[in-house]
Amino acid sequence: MLAQTWPALELVVVNDRSTDSTGAILASIDDPRLVVIDNEEPPPGWLGKPWALHQGSLRARGELLLFVDADVIYEPDAIAAAVAHLEERGVPMLSLMPRFVMRGFWEHVIMPNLAFFAFTLFPLWLSNRTRIPIFGIGAGTGNLIRRADYDAIGGHAALKDAVVDDVALARLARRGGRRSAIALADDLVSVRMYDGYRETIEGFTKNGFAVIGRSYVALFITLVLSVVLHFLPYALAFTGNVYAIATVIAISLTRLILFTALHYRIDNALFAHPLMVGVWMLILLRSAWYTGIRRQLRWRGRMYDARGTRFGAD
């Protein structure tokens, strides 16, 4: 981040009680643009990440704020390009969609569902053309927002119990009557969200059930539709059913176009769709069990009572 070409950079790093060498590394960096905050235990009612982001926002002095997760890689021109795009679009908030780095079989199977969902079931193309809150998209890989607008909508203090705070920030902006936009920045921003099958499952368990409002009715409907729309056509295609074959072809073509555009593996595009859906059904059921029935939300090694949390700006 300190290699950015953006000239007016201030980098606020919140060291949220790290147990590795993060503190020592930060202390060894001699750069006047770097501000380090050694964070404390969040107050009652706050989740750890919104609290850390809130603390960072209080120390930041700029007219533009960029919230970025710790595991994201920025090319040197990324911030300059993002600011230029924000100014060009004339919007208060811009979210940067990254290139997802995937390694190993399971990451290549599971992670593409984020893009598949976003570009098919969720009309991303509609997000930049409306102010409807539910179409607001934020990203932990980069939420760039004007300070005046951030303060006006309440900032992360209004999202202190949000499990998906990044998406929630965009929806909060829209609830405040402001526009937000998304931009594909896969040539400038990259992230490997999780390492392997177990970590990926654990990571999405915390918010899978929250995405559907922690509703058991929505869970049942989602599972039934997943079977009918994503499993049944593949099974019936082997019997020669014309409609099933047409559905499989449509799904495969959609994945082929999307995976080609995003530089994902083409063999997964053609053959891994039922497996991808199956794993995400498992994640949804697991999330419902832990965060719904057992009311346990595990996040970065901490355990919270899920009853005191919500998806975001709802």
Backbone hydrogen bonds in HBPLUS format (Angstrom, degrees):
<---DONOR---> <-ACCEPTOR-->    atom                        ^
c    i                          cat <-CA-CA->   ^        H-A-AA   ^      H-
h    n   atom  resd res      DA  || num        DHA   H-A  angle D-A-AA Bond
n    s   type  num  typ     dist DA aas  dist angle  dist       angle   num
A0004-GLN N   A0001-MET O   3.18 MM   3  5.61 161.5  2.22 115.8 117.2     1
A0005-THR N   A0076-PRO O   2.88 MM  71  5.70 154.4  1.94 149.3 145.2     2
A0011-LEU N   A0033-ARG O   2.82 MM  22  5.88 159.2  1.86 147.7 154.9     3
A0035-VAL N   A0011-LEU O   2.78 MM  24  6.03 163.0  1.81 162.5 160.9     4
A0013-VAL N   A0035-VAL O   2.80 MM  22  6.18 162.4  1.83 169.1 174.7     5
A0037-ILE N   A0013-VAL O   2.87 MM  24  6.17 164.0  1.89 163.4 163.8     6
A0015-ASN N   A0037-ILE O   2.76 MM  22  5.90 151.4  1.84 160.3 170.3     7
A0017-ARG N   A0015-ASN O   2.94 MM   2  5.82 135.7  2.14 105.9  92.9     8
A0039-ASN N   A0015-ASN O   3.04 MM  24  5.89 150.9  2.12 130.4 139.3     9
A0025-ILE N   A0021-SER O   2.97 MM   4  6.18 160.6  2.01 159.1 164.8    10
A0026-LEU N   A0022-THR O   2.96 MM   4  6.19 165.4  1.98 158.0 161.7    11
A0027-ALA N   A0023-GLY O   2.96 MM   4  6.15 156.0  2.02 146.5 153.4    12
A0028-SER N   A0024-ALA O   3.11 MM   4  6.27 131.0  2.36 137.3 149.0    13
A0028-SER N   A0025-ILE O   3.14 MM   3  5.20 135.3  2.35  96.6 108.9    14
A0029-ILE N   A0026-LEU O   3.20 MM   3  5.46 159.8  2.25 107.5 113.7    15
A0034-LEU N   A0031-ASP O   3.03 MM   3  5.67 167.2  2.05 123.5 127.6    16
A0046-TRP N   A0043-PRO O   3.15 MM   3  5.77 159.0  2.20 143.1 144.0    17
A0047-LEU N   A0160-LYS O   2.78 MM 113  6.00 151.8  1.86 172.7 169.5    18
A0051-TRP N   A0047-LEU O   3.17 MM   4  6.23 156.2  2.23 150.9 158.1    19
A0052-ALA N   A0048-GLY O   2.99 MM   4  6.22 155.0  2.05 147.8 154.5    20
A0053-LEU N   A0049-LYS O   2.94 MM   4  6.21 165.1  1.97 161.7 165.2    21
A0054-HIS N   A0050-PRO O   2.86 MM   4  5.98 151.6  1.94 143.3 151.7    22
A0055-GLN N   A0051-TRP O   2.95 MM   4  6.20 159.1  1.99 149.6 154.5    23
A0056-GLY N   A0052-ALA O   3.00 MM   4  6.28 156.6  2.06 147.0 153.4    24
A0057-SER N   A0053-LEU O   2.94 MM   4  6.17 153.4  2.01 146.6 153.5    25
A0058-LEU N   A0054-HIS O   3.12 MM   4  6.41 144.2  2.25 146.4 155.3    26
A0059-ARG N   A0056-GLY O   3.21 MM   3  5.38 132.9  2.45  99.5 111.3    27
A0060-ALA N   A0056-GLY O   3.09 MM   4  6.27 139.6  2.25 146.8 158.1    28
A0147-ARG N   A0063-GLU O   2.76 MM  84  5.03 179.1  1.76 139.2 139.1    29
A0065-LEU N   A0145-ILE O   2.84 MM  80  5.37 174.1  1.84 161.9 163.9    30
A0145-ILE N   A0065-LEU O   2.84 MM  80  5.37 161.5  1.87 156.5 162.5    31
A0067-PHE N   A0143-ASN O   2.97 MM  76  5.16 162.8  2.00 138.1 139.0    32
A0143-ASN N   A0067-PHE O   3.08 MM  76  5.16 153.3  2.16 137.7 146.1    33
A0069-ASP N   A0140-GLY O   2.80 MM  71  5.39 153.2  1.87 165.9 164.8    34
A0073-ILE N   A0190-SER O   2.87 MM 117  5.26 175.7  1.87 163.0 164.1    35
A0190-SER N   A0073-ILE O   3.03 MM 117  5.26 157.0  2.08 147.6 154.2    36
A0075-GLU N   A0188-LEU O   2.87 MM 113  5.08 164.2  1.90 157.4 158.0    37
A0078-ALA N   A0075-GLU O   2.99 MM   3  5.43 168.3  2.00 127.2 129.3    38
A0081-ALA N   A0077-ASP O   3.02 MM   4  6.13 158.4  2.06 152.2 158.4    39
A0082-ALA N   A0078-ALA O   2.91 MM   4  6.13 154.4  1.98 150.1 157.9    40
A0083-VAL N   A0079-ILE O   2.90 MM   4  6.10 166.2  1.92 158.7 160.9    41
A0084-ALA N   A0080-ALA O   3.06 MM   4  6.20 159.7  2.10 143.4 149.4    42
A0085-HIS N   A0081-ALA O   2.95 MM   4  6.14 153.0  2.02 144.7 152.1    43
A0086-LEU N   A0082-ALA O   2.87 MM   4  6.11 155.0  1.93 148.3 155.5    44
A0087-GLU N   A0083-VAL O   2.94 MM   4  6.19 163.6  1.97 153.2 156.8    45
A0088-GLU N   A0084-ALA O   2.89 MM   4  6.03 154.8  1.95 143.0 150.9    46
A0089-ARG N   A0085-HIS O   2.90 MM   4  6.04 159.0  1.95 149.7 154.3    47
A0090-GLY N   A0086-LEU O   2.93 MM   4  5.95 131.8  2.16 138.2 151.5    48
A0146-ARG N   A0092-PRO O   3.02 MM  54  5.58 150.4  2.11 154.7 163.6    49
A0181-ALA N   A0093-MET O   3.00 MM  88  6.36 146.7  2.11 140.6 150.7    50
A0094-LEU N   A0144-LEU O   2.74 MM  50  5.10 159.0  1.79 151.9 159.4    51
A0144-LEU N   A0094-LEU O   2.78 MM  50  5.10 169.2  1.80 166.3 162.5    52
A0095-SER N   A0181-ALA O   2.86 MM  86  6.30 154.0  1.93 147.7 156.1    53
A0183-ALA N   A0095-SER O   2.92 MM  88  6.29 145.7  2.04 166.6 176.9    54
A0096-LEU N   A0142-GLY O   2.90 MM  46  5.08 156.6  1.96 145.5 152.1    55
A0097-MET N   A0183-ALA O   2.86 MM  86  5.97 176.2  1.86 160.2 160.7    56
A0185-ALA N   A0097-MET O   2.72 MM  88  5.35 157.4  1.77 146.6 154.4    57
A0099-ARG N   A0189-VAL O   2.85 MM  90  6.22 154.1  1.91 140.4 147.4    58
A0191-VAL N   A0099-ARG O   3.03 MM  92  6.43 151.4  2.11 161.0 162.2    59
A0101-VAL N   A0191-VAL O   2.82 MM  90  5.70 168.3  1.83 136.2 140.2    60
A0108-HIS N   A0104-GLY O   3.39 MM   4  6.55 158.9  2.44 147.5 153.1    61
A0109-VAL N   A0105-PHE O   3.12 MM   4  6.40 132.8  2.35 140.5 153.9    62
A0110-ILE N   A0106-TRP O   2.86 MM   4  5.97 170.5  1.87 158.7 159.9    63
A0111-MET N   A0107-GLU O   3.08 MM   4  5.62 151.1  2.17 138.0 145.9    64
A0113-ASN N   A0110-ILE O   3.21 MM   3  6.11 164.5  2.24 126.0 130.6    65
A0114-LEU N   A0111-MET O   3.09 MM   3  6.06 160.9  2.13 132.8 134.9    66
A0116-PHE N   A0112-PRO O   2.88 MM   4  6.14 166.0  1.90 156.6 161.4    67
A0117-PHE N   A0113-ASN O   2.80 MM   4  5.75 164.7  1.83 145.3 149.2    68
A0118-ALA N   A0114-LEU O   3.04 MM   4  6.11 159.8  2.08 138.8 145.2    69
A0119-PHE N   A0115-ALA O   2.89 MM   4  5.96 156.8  1.95 153.4 157.9    70
A0120-THR N   A0116-PHE O   3.07 MM   4  5.89 125.8  2.38 138.0 148.9    71
A0122-PHE N   A0117-PHE O   2.82 MM   5  6.00 154.6  1.89 172.0 170.0    72
A0124-LEU N   A0122-PHE O   2.84 MM   2  5.91 116.9  2.24 120.7 103.9    73
A0126-LEU N   A0123-PRO O   2.86 MM   3  5.35 146.1  1.98 111.4 121.8    74
A0127-SER N   A0124-LEU O   2.95 MM   3  5.09 138.2  2.13 101.7 113.9    75
A0129-ARG N   A0126-LEU O   3.10 MM   3  5.19 154.8  2.16 105.3 113.0    76
A0135-PHE N   A0132-ILE O   3.04 MM   3  5.61 147.9  2.15 117.7 126.9    77
A0136-GLY N   A0133-PRO O   2.92 MM   3  5.25 162.9  1.95 117.2 120.2    78
A0142-GLY N   A0139-ALA O   3.05 MM   3  5.55 165.5  2.07 113.3 117.0    79
A0149-ASP N   A0146-ARG O   3.10 MM   3  5.44 120.1  2.48 104.8 118.8    80
A0150-TYR N   A0146-ARG O   2.92 MM   4  6.19 158.4  1.97 156.8 164.0    81
A0151-ASP N   A0147-ARG O   2.94 MM   4  6.16 166.3  1.96 158.7 160.6    82
A0152-ALA N   A0148-ALA O   3.07 MM   4  6.14 151.2  2.15 135.9 144.3    83
A0153-ILE N   A0149-ASP O   3.10 MM   4  6.29 146.2  2.22 148.5 154.3    84
A0155-GLY N   A0150-TYR O   2.96 MM   5  5.12 126.1  2.26 166.9 159.5    85
A0154-GLY N   A0151-ASP O   3.20 MM   3  5.23 154.7  2.27 101.5 109.1    86
A0158-ALA N   A0155-GLY O   3.17 MM   3  5.83 152.8  2.25 111.9 118.4    87
A0159-LEU N   A0156-HIS O   2.96 MM   3  4.74 152.4  2.03  96.2 105.1    88
A0162-ALA N   A0159-LEU O   3.06 MM   3  5.08 166.4  2.08 117.4 116.7    89
A0310-ARG N   A0161-ASP O   2.95 MM 149  6.13 148.7  2.05 158.8 157.1    90
A0163-VAL N   A0310-ARG O   2.75 MM 147  5.95 165.1  1.77 168.8 174.1    91
A0164-VAL N   A0311-PHE O   2.89 MM 147  5.50 160.0  1.93 150.4 155.2    92
A0168-ALA N   A0164-VAL O   3.07 MM   4  6.15 158.7  2.11 149.7 156.1    93
A0169-LEU N   A0165-ASP O   2.96 MM   4  6.07 137.0  2.15 140.4 148.3    94
A0171-ARG N   A0167-VAL O   3.24 MM   4  6.60 159.2  2.29 149.5 155.5    95
A0172-LEU N   A0168-ALA O   2.75 MM   4  5.89 149.2  1.84 148.5 157.5    96
A0173-ALA N   A0169-LEU O   2.99 MM   4  6.21 153.1  2.06 142.6 149.2    97
A0174-ARG N   A0170-ALA O   3.11 MM   4  6.40 153.5  2.18 142.9 149.7    98
A0175-ARG N   A0171-ARG O   2.86 MM   4  6.11 149.7  1.95 144.2 153.0    99
A0176-GLY N   A0172-LEU O   3.06 MM   4  6.30 132.6  2.29 137.4 149.5   100
A0176-GLY N   A0173-ALA O   3.13 MM   3  5.08 130.9  2.38  91.5 105.0   101
A0178-ARG N   A0173-ALA O   2.95 MM   5  5.30 154.7  2.01 146.3 144.5   102
A0177-GLY N   A0174-ARG O   2.93 MM   3  5.00 156.4  1.98 110.4 111.8   103
A0188-LEU N   A0185-ALA O   2.93 MM   3  5.40 161.1  1.97 117.2 123.5   104
A0189-VAL N   A0185-ALA O   2.83 MM   4  5.77 148.4  1.93 166.7 177.1   105
A0200-THR N   A0196-GLY O   3.13 MM   4  6.19 152.8  2.21 145.9 153.9   106
A0201-ILE N   A0197-TYR O   2.97 MM   4  6.19 165.0  1.99 159.1 162.7   107
A0202-GLU N   A0198-ARG O   2.97 MM   4  6.16 167.1  1.99 152.8 156.5   108
A0203-GLY N   A0199-GLU O   2.89 MM   4  5.94 157.0  1.94 142.8 149.5   109
A0204-PHE N   A0200-THR O   3.18 MM   4  6.38 160.6  2.22 151.9 154.6   110
A0205-THR N   A0201-ILE O   3.05 MM   4  6.07 129.5  2.32 141.6 155.0   111
A0205-THR N   A0202-GLU O   3.28 MM   3  5.16 135.7  2.49  93.3 105.4   112
A0207-ASN N   A0204-PHE O   3.31 MM   3  5.68 142.9  2.46 104.5 113.1   113
A0208-GLY N   A0204-PHE O   2.94 MM   4  5.74 133.5  2.16 154.8 165.5   114
A0211-VAL N   A0207-ASN O   3.07 MM   4  6.25 140.9  2.23 148.5 156.6   115
A0212-ILE N   A0209-PHE O   3.26 MM   3  5.68 138.4  2.45 105.3 114.5   116
A0214-ARG N   A0209-PHE O   2.90 MM   5  5.06 151.1  1.98 148.7 142.0   117
A0213-GLY N   A0210-ALA O   2.92 MM   3  4.88 152.2  2.00 113.9 112.5   118
A0219-LEU N   A0215-SER O   2.93 MM   4  6.17 145.4  2.05 138.4 149.0   119
A0220-PHE N   A0216-TYR O   2.98 MM   4  6.13 158.8  2.02 139.9 144.3   120
A0221-ILE N   A0217-VAL O   2.97 MM   4  6.26 164.6  2.00 152.2 156.3   121
A0222-THR N   A0218-ALA O   2.88 MM   4  5.95 159.3  1.92 145.2 151.3   122
A0223-LEU N   A0219-LEU O   2.99 MM   4  6.18 160.0  2.03 150.5 155.5   123
A0224-VAL N   A0220-PHE O   2.97 MM   4  6.16 162.1  2.00 151.0 156.1   124
A0225-LEU N   A0221-ILE O   2.90 MM   4  6.05 167.3  1.91 152.4 156.2   125
A0226-SER N   A0222-THR O   2.92 MM   4  6.02 147.7  2.02 140.0 149.4   126
A0227-VAL N   A0223-LEU O   3.09 MM   4  6.36 154.0  2.17 146.0 151.5   127
A0228-VAL N   A0224-VAL O   2.93 MM   4  6.19 170.5  1.94 156.6 159.2   128
A0229-LEU N   A0225-LEU O   2.78 MM   4  5.67 167.5  1.80 149.8 154.0   129
A0230-HIS N   A0226-SER O   2.95 MM   4  5.33 144.8  2.07 129.5 138.8   130
A0231-PHE N   A0227-VAL O   3.14 MM   4  4.87 145.8  2.26 116.6 124.6   131
A0232-LEU N   A0227-VAL O   2.82 MM   5  6.01 166.0  1.84 177.0 177.0   132
A0234-TYR N   A0231-PHE O   3.11 MM   3  5.55 122.0  2.47 108.9 122.2   133
A0235-ALA N   A0231-PHE O   3.16 MM   4  6.51 153.7  2.23 151.4 159.4   134
A0236-LEU N   A0232-LEU O   2.85 MM   4  6.03 170.2  1.86 165.4 167.4   135
A0237-ALA N   A0233-PRO O   2.89 MM   4  5.84 136.5  2.08 138.0 149.1   136
A0239-THR N   A0236-LEU O   2.91 MM   3  5.22 148.7  2.01 107.0 117.0   137
A0241-ASN N   A0236-LEU O   3.45 MM   5  5.85 159.4  2.50 150.6 144.7   138
A0240-GLY N   A0237-ALA O   3.11 MM   3  5.26 159.6  2.16 105.0 111.3   139
A0245-ILE N   A0241-ASN O   2.96 MM   4  6.22 158.7  2.00 152.1 158.4   140
A0246-ALA N   A0242-VAL O   2.94 MM   4  6.16 157.3  1.99 148.6 154.9   141
A0247-THR N   A0243-TYR O   2.95 MM   4  6.17 150.2  2.04 142.3 150.4   142
A0248-VAL N   A0244-ALA O   2.96 MM   4  6.23 161.2  1.99 152.3 156.6   143
A0249-ILE N   A0245-ILE O   2.97 MM   4  6.19 158.2  2.02 148.3 154.4   144
A0250-ALA N   A0246-ALA O   2.94 MM   4  6.15 155.3  2.00 144.1 150.8   145
A0251-ILE N   A0247-THR O   2.91 MM   4  6.19 162.2  1.94 154.0 158.3   146
A0252-SER N   A0248-VAL O   2.91 MM   4  6.04 162.9  1.94 148.8 154.0   147
A0253-LEU N   A0249-ILE O   2.88 MM   4  6.04 159.2  1.92 150.5 155.9   148
A0254-THR N   A0250-ALA O   2.99 MM   4  6.13 159.5  2.04 145.7 151.6   149
A0255-ARG N   A0251-ILE O   2.96 MM   4  6.18 164.3  1.98 151.7 155.8   150
A0256-LEU N   A0252-SER O   2.82 MM   4  5.95 152.7  1.89 143.9 152.6   151
A0257-ILE N   A0253-LEU O   2.95 MM   4  6.14 165.3  1.97 152.7 155.0   152
A0258-LEU N   A0254-THR O   3.02 MM   4  6.17 169.4  2.03 150.7 154.1   153
A0259-PHE N   A0255-ARG O   2.74 MM   4  5.70 168.0  1.75 152.1 156.4   154
A0260-THR N   A0256-LEU O   3.01 MM   4  5.94 152.2  2.08 139.1 146.7   155
A0261-ALA N   A0257-ILE O   3.08 MM   4  6.25 159.5  2.12 145.5 150.9   156
A0262-LEU N   A0258-LEU O   3.01 MM   4  6.23 148.2  2.12 147.9 156.7   157
A0263-HIS N   A0259-PHE O   2.89 MM   4  5.72 105.5  2.46 134.1 149.2   158
A0264-TYR N   A0259-PHE O   2.79 MM   5  4.72 159.9  1.83 142.4 146.1   159
A0263-HIS N   A0260-THR O   3.33 MM   3  5.06 157.8  2.38  96.1 102.5   160
A0269-ALA N   A0265-ARG O   3.25 MM   4  6.56 145.9  2.38 135.9 145.6   161
A0270-LEU N   A0266-ILE O   3.14 MM   4  6.43 145.7  2.26 148.1 155.2   162
A0271-PHE N   A0267-ASP O   3.02 MM   4  6.10 150.3  2.11 146.3 154.2   163
A0272-ALA N   A0268-ASN O   3.03 MM   4  4.75 157.1  2.08 127.0 131.0   164
A0276-MET N   A0272-ALA O   2.90 MM   4  6.05 159.3  1.94 157.3 163.5   165
A0277-VAL N   A0273-HIS O   3.00 MM   4  6.27 167.1  2.02 162.7 164.7   166
A0278-GLY N   A0274-PRO O   2.89 MM   4  6.02 154.7  1.95 144.5 152.2   167
A0279-VAL N   A0275-LEU O   2.99 MM   4  6.22 159.0  2.04 152.8 156.7   168
A0280-TRP N   A0276-MET O   3.10 MM   4  6.37 158.3  2.15 148.4 154.5   169
A0281-MET N   A0277-VAL O   2.91 MM   4  6.16 141.1  2.07 145.6 156.4   170
A0282-LEU N   A0278-GLY O   3.08 MM   4  6.39 150.8  2.17 142.4 150.1   171
A0283-ILE N   A0279-VAL O   2.90 MM   4  6.28 153.1  1.98 146.8 154.4   172
A0284-LEU N   A0280-TRP O   2.97 MM   4  6.12 157.2  2.02 140.9 146.6   173
A0285-LEU N   A0281-MET O   2.98 MM   4  6.22 161.5  2.01 149.7 154.3   174
A0286-ARG N   A0282-LEU O   2.83 MM   4  5.98 161.2  1.86 152.2 158.2   175
A0287-SER N   A0283-ILE O   2.79 MM   4  5.94 155.5  1.85 147.8 154.8   176
A0288-ALA N   A0284-LEU O   2.93 MM   4  6.13 153.7  2.00 144.8 151.8   177
A0289-TRP N   A0285-LEU O   2.99 MM   4  6.22 150.9  2.08 145.1 152.7   178
A0290-TYR N   A0286-ARG O   2.97 MM   4  6.24 171.6  1.97 155.4 156.7   179
A0291-THR N   A0287-SER O   2.83 MM   4  5.63 151.8  1.91 146.0 153.9   180
A0292-GLY N   A0288-ALA O   2.96 MM   4  4.70 129.3  2.22 109.4 122.9   181
A0293-ILE N   A0288-ALA O   2.98 MM   5  6.51 148.5  2.08 153.0 162.9   182
A0294-ARG N   A0289-TRP O   2.81 MM   5  6.12 161.0  1.85 158.6 165.1   183
A0296-GLN N   A0290-TYR O   2.68 MM   6  5.37 174.3  1.68 147.2 146.4   184
A0306-ALA N   A0295-ARG O   3.06 MM  11  4.79 160.3  2.10 111.9 115.8   185
A0297-LEU N   A0304-TYR O   2.96 MM   7  5.03 161.8  2.00 147.7 148.0   186
A0304-TYR N   A0297-LEU O   2.80 MM   7  5.03 155.2  1.86 139.6 148.2   187
A0299-TRP N   A0302-ARG O   2.81 MM   3  5.25 159.7  1.85 151.4 158.1   188
A0302-ARG N   A0299-TRP O   2.99 MM   3  5.25 162.7  2.02 113.9 119.4   189
A0308-GLY N   A0305-ASP O   2.97 MM   3  5.81 162.5  2.00 126.9 131.6   190
A0309-THR N   A0306-ALA O   3.11 MM   3  5.28 157.2  2.16 116.2 115.4   191
